[in-house]
């Protein structure tokens, strides 16, 4: 119980809603694009932004992903970053 409390202190659940845009961390999946990059320093840190289609449970969301990615559309909030529109 104590470990669970301390672990959850590191993460604050963002207030996402359907229609918001989020970035996905690029470290979660490797594809032809990321393997073709010569240096990991120059590789993109995030992919997206992707639109939230549905909130699944308390901590995960279903994203609208392009068909060519071929990855599962449901992601935990830890693997995402909110996207803020620039004026």
BELGI-V970987 format. One line per field, one symbol per residue. burial: 1 if it has 16 or more other ideal C-beta (glycine too) atoms within 10 Angstrom, else 0. A space follows every 10 residues. Layout:
burial: ???
//
This chain:
burial: 0000000000 0000000001 1111010000 0000000000 0000001111 0100000001 1010100000 0000101001 1000000
//
